[in-house]
């Protein structure tokens, strides 16, 4: 089983926020696969499921809000007795510029509270992830205001393009390509 988790905040007012780029990535993959999300109360998430080449695939959007994402992910991991390498998390990253993304096999949270919640709940840093760049705030703007702000028109174009590449990498992940190969293929300088 492969689980693709996009991080974000569930209310409609957050839909186009920089912080919701993980939800955007998972939505793009669901659209490509022709899947619809349904509410799974036991996981506190919206989930979409399919089978691909005999392997169960689950796309997940936690409904716990970003900073409590670990609650949902740990429920899913425990319920299905998942190996961590079969889970990939997509989230926004301040330290990566807009229009770029990076795949990592493991590591700390880099200050991303949703990822930190997952690390804390699973007790493990060896969780594959895709960091999608939202850039740092400009002109002294507050970090919280930046991540909870919507992308600018120019940023929307860059994000649309990068999400196409993220979707391809997620399709490869769902098709059984390992994290090391994904990093080799998609991590461009």
N, C-alpha and C positions, 0 to 999 in steps of 0.2 A: 504494500500500500504506500502511496505517495500523498503527502499532505502539503498543500501550498497555502500559506497563511499571509494575507495582506493586512497590515496594520493601519488603523485609522480610528476615527470617531464616528459613531453610528447616526447621529442626527442629521437631517437634511441640510441644516445650516452650515455643516462642516464639509459638505460634499466636495467642493472645489478647493478646499484648503490645501496648502502645501503638506500639512501633516497627514493628509489622506491619500497620498500617492500610492501607498501600499494597497488600499482598497481599489484605486483606479487600475492598478496592474492586474489584480485578481479579476476585476470586472471585465477587462479586455480579454483575458484568457477564457473566462466563462462565455463571453460573446463568441469567441472563435470556436469554442467547443459546442456551442448551442445549448448551454446549460442555464438553468434558472436557480436562484438561491431560495432556500426555504429556511425558516427559523427552526433551529434545533435547540430546544430549551435545555436539554441535559448538558449541552456544550456552551451555552450562553453565546451562541454564534449564528450567523447566517452561513449555511453550507450548501454546496452544490457537489453532486457526486456523479461519477461515470466510471466506466471500465475502459481501459486502453491497453490493447494487446494482452488481455487477461489480468491486468493489474488494476486494482481499485484506486481511483484518484478522488481526492476530496479537496475542494477549494473552500477556504474558510475566511470569514470576516468577523472577528470577535465583536460582540455587542457590549463589551464591558468598558468601553472607552480605552483609549491608547494606553494609559498608565497602568491598567489592570489586565492587559492582554494575556499575561501568564496564567490567569485563572482559567481562561477558555482553552488555551493551548495545552495546559497540563491535563485538563479533563479529557481532551481528545487523545493525547499521548497515552494516558493511563488506560482509557477505555479500549483502545486498539492495540495496546502493548507495543507501541512504535519504537523502532530504532531511530535515534536522532538524525542519522544521515538520510532518512526518508521524509524529513520535514524540511521545508525551506520557508524562510520568513522574508517578506519584502517590506521595507520601511523607508521613510525619509531620512536624509542625512545632511546635516548642516555643513559638514566639512568637505562635501563633494559638490562641485559646481553644477548648476542647472544644466541639463542636457547630457550628463554623464551618469554612469552607474558602475558599481563594482560588486563582484561576487566574491564572497569569502566563505571559507569552510568553518571557521571558528573565530573566537576572540571575545573581547569585552563588548560592552554596549556602546562605548564611545559617547556616553551621556544620553543616549536615546532611551527614554524611560519605558516605552513599550517593550523594547528588546530586553532591557534590564529586568522587567517583570517576568518575562519568559525565562531568562537565565535563572532568576531567583526561584521560580516555581519548579523548574526542571532540575535545578542543581547542577547545571552543566553549561559550559561555554562552547561546546563542540556542536553548535547548531548552524547548519548552512544558512546563509543569508544573502540578500541582494540589497545593497544600499543605493537608493536612488537620490541623486543630488538635488537639493533645493537651495543650495548656496547659503551664505551667511547674510544676516540682515545688513542693509546699507544705511548710511547717514545716521548712525546712532540708534537705529530702530531696535526696540526691545525684541529679544529672542522669541518670547511667547507670542507677541503680536505678529512676528514674522511667520512662525510655523502655523499659526491659526489664521493667517491671512490667505487670501486667494492668490493664485499665480497671476502675474501680469499678462497682458496680451502676448508680449514677446516670449515670456516664459512658457505660456501655453503651447506655442508652436514647438519649442525645444522639448518640452515634456511629452508631447504627442509623439515626436520622433523617437525619443529614448524609450518610451513605453512599447513601441513596436519591437525594439531589440530585447527588452525585458521579456516581452511575451514569447519571443522565439526561444530565449534561454529557458523559460519555464516549460515550454512545450518539450524541449530537449530533456529537461529534468523529469518530466512526466513519462517520457519515453525511455527512461532508464539510464540516461547519460549521467555519470558520476560528477561530483562537485569539482574534482581536480580537472577533469576535461572541460567542464563548463568555464572554470576560471581561465584555463588556457585559451579557449575559444573566444570568450567575450570580454575579458579584462584587457582593454586597450589603454595604452599610455596617452 
